[in-house]
Amino acid sequence: MKFKNLKKNLKVRIVTGFFQRIISQMIVPFISVYLASFYGATIAGFLTIIIIITGILSSFLGGYVSDNKGRRPVILIAEFTSFLALLLMALFNSPWIINPIITYMLFLVSNALTFFSKPALDAMVIDITTPKERKYVFSINYWSINLSISIAAIIGSIFYQNYFFEVLVSCSIGTLVIFIVFLLFIKESKPDIIPKLINENLPRNNFIKDYKNIIMDPIFLKFFIASVLMLGIESQLMYYISVRLTENFPTTKLFHQWSLSGLEVYSFLRFENTIGVVILALCFKSVLKNYSDKVKFYAGIILFTLGFSILGFSNSFWILVTSMFVLTFGEIIYIPIKQAILSILVVDNHRTKYMAVYGLHQRFGMIIASLTLTISPFLNPYFISFFMIIMGIGSLFFYRSVINEKETKQLLEKIS
């Protein structure tokens, strides 16, 4: 399969998604720093929590509206309004006026709109792909995510401090261009499916009942729990592992010449992971074709868990680098297959609502990681690594249960 053979909607979605993430990552990682510089770390942390909560709520609302009114109007409204919010953020961080309160309110709107449209954008990929196409599409998408984050991190770190106004202007222009591209080239993809009602007198759409039914879906719930556990492992890199290396890693001489602190080692590992995803996905693509999806999926989870568990206790630079390579290899194997399984589980006429609920696994995974960081001063690093292994085994158990469901098994065999 080749990129040029994909549907126009899908090609536009992948390309615009790449630039959307660059725009987002040029701002989002630095907003906490921005707020802390004006209000201090404590208030900045509280304001960040509000951002997270509004993002979750707007995601649920976006999923509901998209399933009822269509993907295209949700995407267009969110993108254009986000352009206006970013433009006004630039105005209130210009050489003429700086107002952090209004900036925060505008960022709150922009972030909420991003989450409002995300379920629709994710559902669109499933709408317009066949099961066999999805693994290829998810692989490309995952590759582009890591490449865009790398580019955005470099641009943001260079220009945030002294050129925040110019960054915001550039992001607003980029968002306007993306809106125009969506307006001209994106077509509606919502399936024309009307669910058969048990009681025709009941309303066709019920916000709370729809989401309750999704949460009570036993197969999807198992998949969700497994995804939370895997995110609980992955998020350790930003929480416990980053703190452990920064505080406890002894300064190391590399090749008896360059001194590396724990913070520098952590930064290198992040860089290795991001670039590794891009390179390994290209280098091992043909080799991995020789193995079944089930074997690759389980092997990827095991390698991913093993690599992270070693990062949890080792203070050897080369062991850390090797472990990062191992977990990165596991990451590129299992994540595209995981996304393909997710696309099998979602019900056609509730796709965006399913994607909105699934998006919560990132939040719960971060909560696990933040709690691990909180109790880490009282625990031995080996115990925390053992905890990561337990989470990996737990995720394997739940994923295996999902895959072994008769309907899931049959569909997965068709796309292998």
N, C-alpha and C positions, 0 to 999 in steps of 0.2 A: 504494500500500500504506500502511496506517495501523497505528499501534502497537496499537490496540484489537483489531485483527484477528489478531494473533499468538497462538500457543498459550500457555496459562497458564504452562507450564514456562519458556517463553522470556521472557515478561514478568517473571516472578519472578526469573529469572537476570539480566536486564538491570538491574532495579531494585536487587536485592541487591548486584550487582557494583559499582554506583555507590557504595553505602554501604561495601562492603568496601574499596574503594580509598581512601575518605576515612579510614577507620580505620587502614589500613596506612600511608598517607602522613603521618598525624599522628605516627607513631612511627619508622618506618624511616629517614627522612632525618636524624633527630636521634640515632640510636643510636650513631653514630661519635663525635659530640660528647660524648655521655654517657660513653662508655668512655674517651675521651681525657682527660676531666676527672678521672678517677680513676687511670688507668694511663699517661697520656702517649700521644702520637701514634703512636709506633713499635709499642707493644704493641696499641693500638687497631686499627692497620692489620692486624696479624697475626690478631687476633680476628675482624676483618671478613672476612678471607680464609677462615677456618673456616666462617663463616656462609654464604658463597657456595658453598663445596664441599658442605656439608650440604644446601643448597637444591637443587643439581644432582642429587645422589644420591637425595634424597627425591622429586624430580620423576620420575626414572626408575622408582623403586619404585611411586609412585602411578599412573603410566601403565600399568605391568604389572598391578597389582592391579585397576585400574578396568576394563581390557579383559577380565579374567577373572571378576571378582566383581560388576561393575556400577558405574555412576557414583554412585548414591545413597548406598550405604554408605560409600564413600570420602569423599564430601562431608560427610556427617553426622558421621562420626568425627573428621575434621579440624576441623570448625567447633566442635564441642563441646569437644574437647581444647584448641583454641586459646583458647576462652573461659576455661577453667580456668587456662591459662598466663598470660593477660593479667591475670586476677584476682589470681593469686599475685604477678605483677610489681608490681601496685599495692600489695599488702600489704608487699612488701620495698622499697618506695619511699614509705612512708607517714610521717606525723609520728612514728610510734612506732619504726620500724626502717628503716634503709637498708643494703642489702647488694648491692653492684654485681656480685659474683661470681654469686650466685644469680639476680640480674636478667638477667645475660648468659646463663646456662644456660637460663632460662625463655624468653628471646627467641629463643635458638637453636631451642628446641622449637617455639615459635609460628611462626617463619619457615619451618622445615622442613615444618610442617603446611600452611602456605600453598602451598608449592611441591608438596607431596604431592597436594593437591586440585586444583591449577590445570589439569593436563592433562584431568582429568575434567570440570571446568567448561567448558573450551574445547571438548572433544569433544561435550558435551551440546548446545551451540549448533548444531554440524553435524548431530548426530543428529536434531534436531527441526525442521530447516528444509529447505525445498526449495532447489535451486540458485538459483532466481530470487529467493527471499526473502533469501538470504545477504548480497548487497551492501547491501540496505537495513538489515539487522540489524547488519552490521559497521560501517556508517556511523553508526548510532545509538550503537553501543558505543564507537566511537572518539571521538565527540563527548562522551559521558558520561565517558570516561576523562579527557579534558582538563579538563572542568568540575570533576570530583571532585578532581583534583590541585590545581587553583586554590584550591578551597575549603579543602582540607586544608593547603595551604601557608600560607594566611592564619591559620587556626586554630592550627596548630602553632607558627608563628613568634611568635604572641601569647602562647600559654599554656605553651609548653615550659619556659621558664626558671624560672618561679615556681609553676607549677601542674602539674607532671609527674604527681603522684599523681592529681589530678583527671582529667587526660587519660587515664591508664591505666584508671581506674574507668569513665569514659565509654566507652572503647573496649571494655572487657570486657562492659559492659551491651549495647552495640550488637551485639557478636558473639553474645551469647546470643539477642537478638531475631532476628538473621539465622538462627541455628540453628533456632529455633522455626518461623520462616517456611519454611525448607527442609523441616523435619519434617512440616509440615502440607500444604504445597502442591507440593513437588517430587516428581515420579514418575520411576521408572526409565526411561532412554531408550536403554540399550545395545541395539544391533541384535542380533536373534536369528540370528546367522550363525556357522556352524561351518565353518572352512576345511577343504577337502578335503585329506587327507594323502596324500602319495606312499607312505609306509610306515605302515600302520595300527598297527604295533608301536611306533612312536616316541611319546614323550610328547606330548600335545597342546600343552603350554605349556613353553617353554624361555626363560628370562629372557635369557640372553646371545645365543642364536641369533635370537630375535625382533628384538632391537635391532640385531644384525649385519645381518640381512636389510633392515631399514629404512635403515641407513646405506649399504648397497650398492645401494639403489634408485636407478638413474642419473638419472631425471627429478627425483625428490625431492632428490637430492644437488645438482643444478644449481640448483634453487630455493633450497636452503639456503645455498649459496655466494653467490648473488646477494643474499640477505637479510642475510648477514654483511657484505658490502661496503656495503650501504645503511646498516646500523647502524654500521659503521665511520665513515661520513660523519656520521651524526646524532649520535653520541657525542662528536664533536669539540667540540660546543657546551659540554659539561660539562667537557671536559679542555683541549685546546689553545686553543680560542677564548676560554674564560673567563680563562685565564692570560694570553694575549696582550693582551686588552683591559684587564685589571686592571693589568698591568705596563707596557704600551707605549702605551696610548691617551692622547693628551694631553688635559688638562682643557679642556673645551669650554664656551663660553657659548651657551646656547640662547636665541634671541630677544634676545640682548645682556643677558640678565637672570639666568638660572639657570645656575650652574656645574655641570657634570656630569663626574664622574670616570669612569675606565674601568669600575670595579666597578658604578657606578650605571647606566652604559650597558648593561652585560651583564645586570643585573637587569631593566632595561626591555625588552630584547630577549626574555628568557625570558617575561616577562609578555605581550608582544605576541604571541609564538608561541602561548601557551596560550589566550589570549582570542581570537586570530585564528582558531584552529581551530574554536572554538565559533561565532563570528559568520559566518565565510566559508562554513562547511558549510550554514548556513541560507540565506544570501543567494544563493549560486550553485547551489543544488540544481536548480532548474528549468532554468537555462541549460545545465548540463552534460549534461542528458538528450539534447541534440541531437547528441552525438558518440558514436562507438562506444567500447566499453570499451578496445580495443587502442590507439586514438588517445589517449584520456585517460590510460591507464596509462603509455605511453611519454612523453607530454608532462609528466605529473606527475613522473616520475623526472628528466627533463631540467631542469625548473624547480627541483626540490629540490636537485639537484647544483649547478646554477649559483648559486643563492642561498647555499649553504654555502661554495662556493669564494670568493665575494666577501667573506664574513665572515672568511675566513682571512687577508686582507691589508689591507682597507680601514680607514682611521682617520677616515672622514667619518661623522658621526652620521646624516645623512639618507640616505646611500648604504647604511649598515648597516640602517636602518629599512626602506628599500625592499627590500633583499635578504631580510630576514626575512619581509616580506610575500610576496615571490615564492616562497620555499621553503615557507612555510606553505600557500600556494595549491596548490603541487605536492604537498604532503603530504596534503591532504584529497582530492586527486584519486586518487592512486595507491594509498594504503594500503587502503581498502575493497576495491578490485579485487584487490590482492595477497592479501588474506585469502580472497576468493572463490576465487582460483586454488588456494590452499593447501587449501581444503576439497575441491576436485576431486581433488587428488593423493593425499590420505590414503586408505589402504585401510580399508574399513568395519570389519572385525573387529580392526583394530589402531589405531584412531583415537587413543586416548589415548597410546599409545606414540609414535606419529608426532608428536603435539603436544608430548610431553616432549622428544623429540630436537630438534624445531623451536625450542623454548624456549632451546636452547643458543646460537642465533644472537645473542642479546643479549649473552651472556658473551664470545663471540669478537669481536663488534663493539667491546665495551669494551676488550678487550685491544689491538685495533688502535689505538684512540684513545689508550690509555695509553702505548703504544710511540711513537706520534707525538709525544705530549707530552714523552717522555723525550729524543728526539733533536731536538726543535724548537729548542733553543738553538744548535745547530750548523747549522741550515738557514735559508734565506731564506723568509719568509712566502709569497712567490709560488710557491716550489717545493712547499710544503705544500698550497697551493690547487690546484696542478697535480696533485698526488697524489690529492686528493679527486675531481678531474675524471676521472682514470684509474680510480678505484674506481667512479664513476658509470657510465662507459663499460663497465667489466667487468660490472657488475650488469645493464646493458641487454643485453649479449651473452648472459648466462646466462638471463635472463628470456625473451628472445626465443627462445632454443633450447627452453625449456620450453613456451612458448605455441605454437610451431610443431610440436610433437609432435602427430601426427594425432588421438590420443584426447583430449588436452587441448584442442586446437583445436575439435573438435566439441562438447565439453561447454561450452566458453566461449561459443561461438556461441549455444547454447541459452539461456544466462542473460543474454545481452546485450539 
